[in-house]
Amino acid sequence: MATSLHDIIQNTKKVYITDSNLTTLLDFERVIDELDIYTFLNWKKGELVEGPIYEKYFVTCVFMWPQKLMPDPRGAERLLDYGCEIRYKKSKLIYPIKVNSPNDFEPGGKMPKLGSKPIWLVEIIMPKKLMQEIHRGSLEIEDELLDLSDIDRAYEEGLDQDSYKIKNEQSLSPETQNT
């Protein structure tokens, strides 16, 4: 099965038309990022080809890589530990070639000839539950939920500097030096 550049563009338009598709993709990407999949070779170079495709309990996205830049399968293994399904498939990307002369058009038409490149398609089927467990904009530490916006606000207000000054003053006070 070949993948058409036209189909990829249509999928991208569909993603940007509805906010829910874009939000789902951001949640999907957040899981991949939180599981440190991008640390594995070539995972950053993938491009969305199809999706998100919604099912009752899963969301599916298909990404492509040039054949020479196959993503490291160890990254996919990490996703398997969290209930995701991964499918690799070799395919071809069909695209219109650059027109330099009249010979670059299809015979008797106005459309350019089509070229193809070998690619890898990686289908990731991710449980919705996993996407929901990774909280947006928050961090769970020792059963305590911290809002990252509160932490950012504290830095902006200089609260971290105040606590640093208090610690230093306490360590330099005569009562603590005599002990």
N, C-alpha and C positions, 0 to 999 in steps of 0.2 A: 504494500500500500504506500503510495507516495503522498507527501504532504504538499499542498499548494500554498504558495505565498498569499494568494487571494483569500484562502480560507483562514489563514493566520490573521490577516488584516480584519476580516469580518469578525473573528472572535475578539480581537482587541476592541473593536467598536462596541460590541455587545457588553464587554466588561465596563467600559466607560459610560454607557447609557444608563445603567442602573447602579445605584449606590450599594445595594446589597451584594452585587457581584464583586465590587471593589473592596468592600468591607470583608467579605469572605476570603478574598485573595490576600488581604493584609493579615488576617488571622492565620491563614495557611502558611504564609511566609514567616510569621512570627514563630510558629512551631518549628519550622526548619532552622530558623536562626537560634532559638532557645536551645535546641538540641545540638548546636554547634556543627551542623552539617556543612556549613560553608568553609570549615577548616580543612575539609577533604578536597583533594585536587579536582579542579574544574567545576565544582558545584556552582560557583558564582557565575559561570559563563552560560548557564542554561537560559533559554527563552521560552516563555509560555506559548504553546501552540493551540491548546484546547482546554477549555474549562473556565471557571469551575462548573462541574456537572454535579448536581445535587441528587442524592438518594436519601432514603429515610434516615440512615445512620452514618452515612459517609459522604465525603466530598472528594471528587476526582479531578486532578489536573494533569495535563500532559505537557512535558517540557522537551525541548530539542537541544542537541549539541552537535557541532560538526563531528564527523566520524573520528577524526584524529584527536579530538578533545573529549573522549568519553569520560563521564564523571566517575570518580573513584567508587567502586561498589561498596567499600567499607562505610561510606556515608549512608547508603541505603540500608545496610545492615543495622545501623543505629535506629533507623525509622522502624524496622521490623520489630524491634524490642518494645515499641509503643503501640503495636496493633495495626500498623500501616501495611499495605500491600504495595509491592513495587514490581513493575514489569518493564523489562528492557526490550527494545525492538530496533532492528536496523531498518532504515527506510531511505527515501530520497526526497529532497526538497526540490520542488518544481518551481522555477522562477523565470520571468521574461529576461532574455539577454539584453545587453546594452546595444542600442541601435547605432551603428557607425556607417552603414551603407544600405542601399535598397535591398541587398541580398540578405539582410538580417530580419526581413519581414517574412511572414508566412506567405507562400505562393498565392497570389490573387487576393490578398487581404491587407488589412491595415494593422494587424496585430503582430508584435515581434515574435520571433521564434522562441521556443522554450528551452531552457537549459536545466540541468539537474546536478545536485551535489549529494553525496552520501552523508547521512546524518544518523544520530542515535535519538530515539524517542524513549523517554522514561515516563511511564504512567505511575503516578503516586495516588493511591487511594487511602485517604486519611479519615479516621473516625471523627465525627463531629464532637464527640465527648472530649477527645484530646485537645481539640481547638478551643473548647470552652474552659478546659482546666488551666490553660495558660492565660492568666488574667491580663487584660489590657491595661497598660500603664501602672501595674502594681507588681510588687515583689513579695513573695511569701518567705518569711524567715522565722524558723522555729515556731510555727503555728501563729505567727503574728503577721497581719497584713499591713504593709507600709505603703502609703501612696507616694509614688515617686515625685509627684508635683509638690507635696509637702516638703520633701527633702530639697528639691530645687529652690523652693521659696526660702527655706532656711539659709541656704548658701547665699542667695541674693540679698537677704537681710543682714548677713554677716553674723548670724547666730553661732556659726562654727568658730569664728574669731573670738567671740566673747567667752566661750567655754575654754578655749585654748589659753586666753589670758588668765582666767580664774585658776586653771590648773597650775600655770607657771607661778602665779602669785602665792598659791598655797605651798608649792614646793620650795619657794624662797623665803617663806615666813620664818621668824625666829623660833616659833614653837616646833616646827618640823625639823629645823636644823639641829636642835639640842637633843633630839632623840636618836 
